[in-house]
Amino acid sequence: MESEDIGVHARPSALVTPADSGTMLRAAGRHGATGIVADLADLDPSRKDTARADVTNALEANDYGDALVAVRVNPIGSMWAYRDVVDVVERAGEFLDGIVVPRVMSPSDVEFVDTLVGMIERRIDLGHRIDIEAEIGTAQGLALLEEISLASDRLTALVLDEAGVLEALGAGDEAVTAGDDVLAPLRMQVLVAARAVGLQAVIAPAVDDDTDAYRAALVRARGQGYDGARCAHPVQVALANEVFAGP
């Protein structure tokens, strides 16, 4: 099934940018990514609170064109998550397309964000609806995939966080590149859960700055049926667009 057929935005490439870097946030729209994800989750704890202001300032000040703009909040079980959602949506909801929920462990994680965002949208009379993407990177999330995929009608994508899954399973990165690819059945599990309810399936490969390995991971995911990829570096954007938006 082609991405145009499943009722959600095509997203071949989403560039993940640290939320506390004004320079990188300003430059994020210049690399041709179809999505921009400002990341609050993978910051040092000392920067998590102040970085919200960096994100909202960047969303207000920068024009990202047609790219879908999302903020990756902290995991819902953390002490930062609710304030991430409230501050960002209240202050910059006008410029925001989605919230990315990392390390989803149960449907309640998605339901929490859905409820909170809905309250804020009504409070500020927001003129559009904010979507949710659920990152699957825990054993609990994998076990409850079907329930998570049905948790909210705001949900547009399931994102397989390969590094998170490897850590959760106690496997090393080499398990993906070895002849016996331990993540292959889990990729298919996430893909089936997404397709069953009309969501997109997005891969966040367990590779960092190895260009050849990253491209191989994308080709493998595209071959299985995935729609797009997370890009940790600007140089990866062109590769993701080539693999997922090409013929």
C-alpha positions as MATLAB code, in Angstrom:
seq = 'MESEDIGVHARPSALVTPADSGTMLRAAGRHGATGIVADLADLDPSRKDTARADVTNALEANDYGDALVAVRVNPIGSMWAYRDVVDVVERAGEFLDGIVVPRVMSPSDVEFVDTLVGMIERRIDLGHRIDIEAEIGTAQGLALLEEISLASDRLTALVLDEAGVLEALGAGDEAVTAGDDVLAPLRMQVLVAARAVGLQAVIAPAVDDDTDAYRAALVRARGQGYDGARCAHPVQVALANEVFAGP';
ca = [
       0.000    0.000    0.000;
       1.450    3.348   -0.999;
       1.622    6.133    1.585;
      -0.773    8.294   -0.447;
      -3.410    5.619    0.022;
      -3.471    5.545    3.814;
      -4.831    8.985    4.522;
      -1.861   10.639    6.227;
       0.966   12.913    5.149;
       3.873   11.305    3.312;
       7.005   11.604    5.443;
      10.073   10.144    3.689;
      12.503   12.150    5.838;
      12.265   13.739    9.279;
      15.339   15.589   10.537;
      15.728   15.309   14.310;
      17.308   18.462   15.780;
      18.327   19.140   19.404;
      15.774   21.462   20.921;
      18.379   23.532   22.752;
      20.360   24.527   19.656;
      19.030   27.724   18.132;
      21.569   27.496   15.322;
      20.524   23.984   14.325;
      16.836   24.814   14.659;
      17.272   27.813   12.348;
      19.102   25.685    9.791;
      16.781   22.669    9.995;
      14.549   23.818    7.165;
      17.394   24.191    4.664;
      18.158   20.510    4.106;
      15.071   19.379    2.198;
      13.542   17.245    4.927;
       9.810   16.626    4.717;
       9.638   16.780    8.502;
      11.425   18.629   11.318;
      11.498   17.116   14.820;
      12.755   19.353   17.627;
      13.980   16.933   20.284;
      13.454   17.716   23.965;
      13.869   14.128   25.132;
      17.549   13.486   24.422;
      18.894   16.514   26.266;
      20.872   16.777   29.460;
      18.435   17.119   32.373;
      19.875   20.550   33.172;
      18.698   21.794   29.741;
      15.248   20.214   29.525;
      13.298   23.063   31.103;
      15.069   25.957   29.412;
      15.028   24.224   26.019;
      11.253   24.598   25.775;
      11.725   28.325   25.303;
      14.332   27.646   22.607;
      11.839   25.477   20.748;
       8.938   27.889   20.954;
      11.136   30.802   19.897;
      12.398   28.803   16.918;
       8.911   27.783   15.841;
       7.754   31.385   15.987;
      10.797   32.798   14.189;
      11.538   30.290   11.427;
       9.636   29.380    8.294;
       9.946   25.647    7.617;
       7.917   25.771    4.435;
       5.949   22.624    3.690;
       7.839   20.484    6.210;
       5.759   18.948    8.991;
       6.981   20.380   12.285;
       6.868   18.280   15.450;
       8.316   18.368   18.943;
       9.611   15.201   20.575;
       8.649   15.518   24.223;
      10.138   13.629   27.136;
       8.788   10.139   27.943;
       5.384   10.346   29.573;
       6.566    8.760   32.818;
       9.119   11.534   33.318;
       8.644   14.722   35.329;
       9.150   16.910   32.255;
       6.578   15.521   29.831;
       3.416   17.365   30.824;
       5.170   20.722   30.880;
       6.722   19.986   27.478;
       3.272   19.553   25.969;
       1.657   22.488   27.781;
       4.392   25.048   27.165;
       5.050   24.177   23.531;
       1.425   23.860   22.429;
       0.194   26.901   24.354;
       3.015   29.155   23.166;
       3.646   27.865   19.645;
       0.747   25.599   18.709;
       0.001   27.781   15.697;
       3.294   26.651   14.129;
       3.171   23.024   15.273;
       1.907   19.996   13.351;
       2.606   17.193   15.786;
       3.856   15.806   19.077;
       6.227   12.833   19.053;
       5.887   10.595   22.106;
       9.081    8.578   22.754;
       9.429    5.212   24.493;
       5.703    4.542   24.463;
       4.953    1.768   26.946;
       1.159    1.591   26.889;
      -1.898    3.143   25.229;
      -2.241    5.468   28.227;
       0.915    7.333   27.148;
      -0.761    8.311   23.884;
      -4.120    8.901   25.545;
      -2.506   11.293   28.029;
      -1.039   13.428   25.250;
      -4.282   13.283   23.276;
      -6.318   14.531   26.231;
      -3.853   17.253   27.195;
      -3.458   18.544   23.644;
      -7.219   18.570   23.161;
      -7.686   20.671   26.281;
      -5.055   23.155   25.145;
      -6.484   23.388   21.622;
      -9.855   24.356   23.078;
      -8.305   26.714   25.607;
      -6.365   28.709   23.001;
      -8.913   28.187   20.202;
      -6.286   26.660   17.930;
      -7.295   26.657   14.288;
      -5.965   23.184   13.460;
      -5.555   19.801   15.110;
      -2.170   18.629   16.342;
      -1.222   15.058   15.438;
       0.667   12.447   17.469;
       3.426   10.058   16.453;
       4.196    7.138   18.777;
       7.768    5.882   19.031;
       8.039    2.183   19.762;
      11.300    1.555   21.610;
      10.412   -0.578   24.622;
       9.508   -4.213   25.137;
       6.231   -3.124   26.740;
       5.380   -1.019   23.701;
       6.040   -3.909   21.352;
       3.833   -6.180   23.454;
       0.947   -3.680   23.299;
       1.307   -2.514   19.704;
      -2.283   -3.153   18.677;
      -3.692   -1.269   21.667;
      -1.256    1.623   21.152;
      -2.154    1.935   17.468;
      -5.810    2.397   18.454;
      -5.193    4.771   21.379;
      -6.031    8.034   19.593;
      -7.486    9.269   16.337;
      -4.719   11.894   16.372;
      -2.179    9.151   15.790;
      -0.623    9.327   12.317;
       2.479    7.124   12.572;
       4.259    4.409   14.487;
       8.015    5.000   14.630;
      10.238    1.994   15.304;
      13.155    3.155   17.454;
      15.624    0.405   16.625;
      18.275    1.533   19.123;
      15.706    1.655   21.898;
      14.427   -1.804   21.047;
      17.945   -3.250   20.972;
      18.628   -1.753   24.382;
      15.331   -3.046   25.749;
      16.077   -6.543   24.467;
      19.685   -6.530   25.646;
      21.001   -6.934   22.088;
      23.952   -5.088   20.548;
      23.928   -2.948   17.403;
      25.755   -5.701   15.552;
      22.604   -7.806   15.811;
      21.050   -5.661   13.063;
      23.895   -5.874   10.587;
      24.690   -9.541   11.130;
      23.350  -12.143    8.746;
      20.661  -12.957   11.298;
      18.793   -9.637   11.574;
      17.033   -9.908   14.935;
      14.896   -6.833   14.292;
      13.397   -8.053   11.013;
      10.312   -9.670   12.612;
       9.814   -6.666   14.891;
       9.874   -4.288   11.925;
       7.157   -6.363   10.332;
       5.193   -6.413   13.592;
       5.205   -2.607   13.743;
       4.363   -2.354   10.039;
       1.361   -4.661   10.389;
       0.074   -2.742   13.423;
       0.388    0.533   11.501;
      -1.213   -0.691    8.303;
      -4.099   -2.356   10.125;
      -5.396    1.041   11.230;
      -4.177    3.263    8.384;
      -1.033    4.684    9.998;
       2.366    5.238    8.479;
       5.354    3.182    9.548;
       8.605    5.097   10.086;
      12.046    3.695   10.857;
      14.603    5.238   13.214;
      17.640    3.137   12.278;
      20.103    1.932   14.893;
      23.004    3.551   13.045;
      24.482    6.985   13.570;
      27.103    8.502   11.259;
      27.927    5.532    9.010;
      26.388    6.642    5.715;
      26.581    3.258    4.013;
      25.022    1.477    6.977;
      22.287    4.104    7.221;
      21.385    3.777    3.551;
      21.363   -0.021    3.844;
      19.002    0.236    6.827;
      16.649    2.475    4.838;
      16.671    0.209    1.785;
      15.890   -2.747    4.032;
      13.002   -0.910    5.695;
      11.623    0.347    2.375;
      11.760   -3.209    1.065;
       9.649   -4.343    4.001;
       7.087   -1.608    3.302;
       8.070    1.343    5.513;
       7.176    4.889    4.495;
      10.035    7.011    5.811;
      12.898    7.462    8.228;
      14.276    9.572   11.008;
      17.461   11.467   10.100;
      19.928   12.208   12.898;
      22.181   14.321   10.633;
      21.408   16.675    7.734;
      23.492   14.546    5.345;
      21.023   11.694    5.884;
      18.058   13.689    4.573;
      18.956   13.272    0.904;
      19.410    9.529    1.426;
      15.993    9.179    3.066;
      14.332   11.203    0.322;
      16.073    9.131   -2.332;
      15.046    5.801   -0.797;
      11.497    6.601    0.264;
      10.397    9.284   -2.185;
      12.081    7.788   -5.231;
      10.558    5.351   -7.718;
];
